[in-house]
Structure formats: C-alpha cells, structure tokens
Amino acid sequence: MADVKFNGTMLNKWRKEMTMLMKVRYPSLSKKEIHEYLDRVLLHYYKDEPVKFYNNYLNTEIGRHTSE
C-alpha cells in the first residue's frame, strides 16, 4: 500500500507534520512504516467531496466538482 498519492497542500502539510511527531513519539519506526500508517489513516478517513465557495461581497461562486 506504499506510495499512495493524495493531492492538496493541506494533506501534504499534515503528512509532513505527523511524520515528524510520530518519529519523536515512536523513534523505533522507520520513515517508511510511518508513511504507510499515515496512508492507511488517510484512506480510512479522507473524503474528497465537491465544494463550492460563495463570495457574497463580489457575488461570485468558486466550485470544484470531482468527476469520480
């Protein structure tokens, strides 16, 4: 299950920070083991939902819709 690709700046930032925290908490784990665990967590909890943002000041709507 290695090399799972998740897009998004926030997910990359979360994964980087969690890797550092887990390396401190569990120093015996390798980076590969930590990444595999974090990939399992993301696969279990992450939902890529379509979203829309409405700016009532500019009266514009920005949306992202997934095609999957």
N, C-alpha and C positions, 0 to 999 in steps of 0.2 A: 504494500500500500504506500510505499515511499513515492516521493515526487508528485504529490497532489498539488495542483496549481489552483490557487484562489486569487482572483483579481480584486484589486481595491487597496487603496493606500491604508485605510484603517486596519484591514486584516493583516497587511504586511507589518504595520507598526505593532499590532497586538502580538503577532507571532514572534517578532524580534524581542519585545519586552518580556513575554512569557518565557522565551528561551533563556534569557538572562536570569530571570527569577528562579526558574526551575534548576538551572545549573548551580545556583547558590544553595538552593534547598536540597537538591539531590546531586551532590558532586560526583557520585559514582556512575551516573548515567552519561552515556556519550551524547554528543550533539545529534547524531542520527536517531537514537532512541527517543530523545526529547521531541524532535521534529515528527517522528512517526506518531507519538502520543498526541501531539497538538493537531496533527492532521485528522486523527480519529475524532478528537473533540469537535473540530470544525465540521467534519462530515455529519456528525450526530446533531449538532445544534444550529448550524448555519442555514438560513433560508434566504435565497435570493429572490425577493419579491419585487414586483413592479411598483415604482413610486412616482408620485407627482408632487411638485412643489409649486404652490401658487403664491405669487408676489402681488398682494393687493395694492401696493403702492404704485407699481408700474403696470398693473393689470396684465401680467404675463404668467404663463404656466410653463414649467420645465418638467418634462417627464422622461422616464426611462422605462421601457417595457421589455421584458425578457421574451424571447421567442421560443424558449424551451418549454 
